[in-house]
Amino acid sequence: MTAKSLLPVVGIARGTYHYQPDAMKRPDKDSGLLELVREAFGNGKRRYGYRRIHLELKGMGIVASAKRIMRLLTGHGLVPLFKSAKRYGSYKGELAKAPKNLVDGDFHAERPNMLWVTDLTEFSIPAGKAYLSPVIDCYDGMPVAWTIGTSPDSALANGMLADACSTLKDGEKPIIHSDRGCHYRWPEWIRICKEHGLTRSTGAKGCGPDNAAAEGFFGRSKQEFFHKRSFAGVSMDGFINMLDDYMVWYRDRRIKTESGHGHHGPSTQTQSCGMIGGDGINDESNKTAPPPSA
């Protein structure tokens, strides 16, 4: 009995039988692209998914569809760091009458330093806990200033706000939006806001979507920097330095998507309409009517 006579029995078409040996001899058409994808994935420190790798290769003149890049990533186990973020809570009860919610879920900003958002988030590693306090500009989604420390106290928040205000030009008086955390209700915070002409805005108690822009920033940063990484043996000072380096990278070098185009941070190009496509604050998906899905 010949192999060909067995084809109907095993359900293999005659054309497939003759095609397969020839196909196995052909060179892998994805081998060259795969090396470029691996290199881009490594350069992004496992933070880039297929969209940003597609944009990076496109910027190099490499023509390949996003779906093809996604197939190569998943097929070769190149999975970016990802996990939903859990945020430190700073609400300590009503200290005084809270400012009104002037943002009301609309984080769109037509120019720089028009609308800022802020919050605190916690990072827990074997050496202890660290806290990141950034001010995010809703115009382009980039951190204006940040502080990192081992205690979520008023000094952390006030120092960050003072640093952010030092970047303002004459006549720039942004709205500063936060949750109802105690850091944003204490006298020194209020004094800094008044001194620099900032207008305070707060969301409702326990309502995450009211500060969706800050939540989104923390989600992206923890996906890219923190989750699925081991910090065993890293000292607290070492971790703080690593986190600060990441924040600088995020501000200056992180590839952002905008209307299907890719570019780096505002140090290399000023943004005109923020980050779009689920990656930024001016995205419609960050508005809270209807609330974003979990």
C-alpha positions, -999 to 999 in steps of 0.1 A, spaced: 0 0 0 14 33 -10 12 66 8 -10 81 -19 -35 53 -15 -38 62 22 -47 98 16 -85 93 13 -84 72 44 -67 98 66 -86 127 50 -57 145 34 -62 161 0 -37 151 -27 -28 187 -33 -19 192 3 3 161 3 23 174 -26 24 210 -13 36 205 22 72 192 15 78 221 -8 64 246 18 87 233 44 117 240 22 108 276 17 125 302 39 105 317 67 91 350 53 87 364 89 123 357 101 136 391 92 106 409 106 107 388 138 142 400 146 131 436 142 101 430 164 123 413 191 147 443 190 118 468 193 103 448 221 136 447 240 143 484 234 109 491 250 119 471 280 88 448 275 65 478 278 54 480 242 25 460 227 20 455 190 6 490 183 37 508 195 60 483 179 41 488 147 46 525 150 83 522 158 89 500 128 68 522 106 91 551 116 121 531 105 104 526 71 95 489 77 62 480 61 42 454 81 7 453 93 -2 457 130 -20 423 128 12 406 115 32 421 143 6 410 169 8 375 155 46 374 158 45 387 194 19 362 206 34 334 186 68 338 201 58 346 237 66 383 236 40 395 261 42 430 274 39 437 311 3 440 321 -19 439 351 -47 461 364 -36 487 389 -46 490 426 -43 525 439 -35 538 474 -64 555 490 -59 589 507 -94 597 517 -95 605 555 -130 619 558 -144 654 552 -119 679 566 -137 709 552 -161 718 524 -147 703 492 -144 723 460 -168 717 432 -162 692 405 -154 715 376 -142 688 353 -173 665 355 -156 637 336 -144 658 307 -106 657 307 -102 675 274 -77 704 273 -72 726 243 -38 739 254 -10 731 278 -14 740 314 -51 744 311 -62 713 331 -40 693 355 -49 661 374 -32 646 404 -34 616 427 -11 593 447 -4 556 441 14 530 461 41 505 450 47 476 474 80 457 471 98 433 495 119 463 508 88 483 517 63 507 501 69 537 479 44 563 468 43 583 435 26 617 434 25 632 398 8 662 382 -5 652 348 -13 677 320 -45 667 303 -34 684 271 -9 657 262 -11 632 291 25 639 302 37 643 338 45 680 345 62 671 378 63 643 403 76 633 437 84 598 450 88 589 487 82 563 514 54 582 531 22 594 515 23 627 535 15 663 527 52 670 519 51 646 490 20 663 475 30 698 483 65 694 469 51 680 437 26 709 433 53 735 439 76 719 413 47 718 388 38 755 395 75 765 388 70 754 352 41 778 346 45 808 323 29 842 330 -8 841 327 -11 803 329 -35 793 357 -46 757 353 -75 739 370 -60 713 394 -83 683 397 -80 656 424 -99 632 445 -110 641 480 -77 629 496 -66 647 527 -34 659 509 -55 682 487 -75 697 515 -48 708 539 -38 745 543 -4 743 526 -19 728 495 -46 754 494 -19 782 499 2 770 470 -29 769 448 -39 804 457 -3 818 454 -1 805 418 -37 812 408 -47 775 404 -84 767 406 -91 736 427 -116 709 416 -124 676 433 -144 645 424 -169 627 445 -159 605 474 -150 570 462 -159 577 426 -129 565 405 -142 577 371 -143 613 385 -105 611 383 -102 587 353 -73 606 338 -51 600 368 -63 564 371 -54 558 335 -19 572 339 -13 549 369 -27 519 350 -3 525 321 27 532 343 21 501 365 16 479 334 48 490 319 71 495 349 59 474 378 37 444 372 52 410 364 86 422 375 105 410 405 120 436 428 135 411 452 169 423 465 162 459 453 166 485 481 140 512 486 165 538 474 172 517 443 135 513 436 129 550 439 157 557 414 143 531 390 108 546 392 122 581 387 141 569 356 109 554 343 90 587 348 117 605 328 115 579 301 77 582 300 79 620 297 107 622 272 109 590 252 76 569 254 60 564 220 25 578 220 -3 571 195 -22 600 180 -47 596 151 -28 565 139 6 582 140 35 575 164 59 599 181 79 604 212 72 626 242 68 664 242 106 669 246 109 660 210 75 672 197 48 695 211 14 679 210 -16 695 194 -45 674 206 -33 649 232 -31 611 231 -59 593 213 -68 556 208 -72 546 245 -38 559 254 -44 594 266 -65 619 285 -81 637 256 -96 603 244 -134 602 245 -131 569 264 -118 587 294 -150 608 298 -174 595 325 -207 597 306 -210 568 302 -185 555 327 -155 536 313 -158 498 315 -138 481 342 
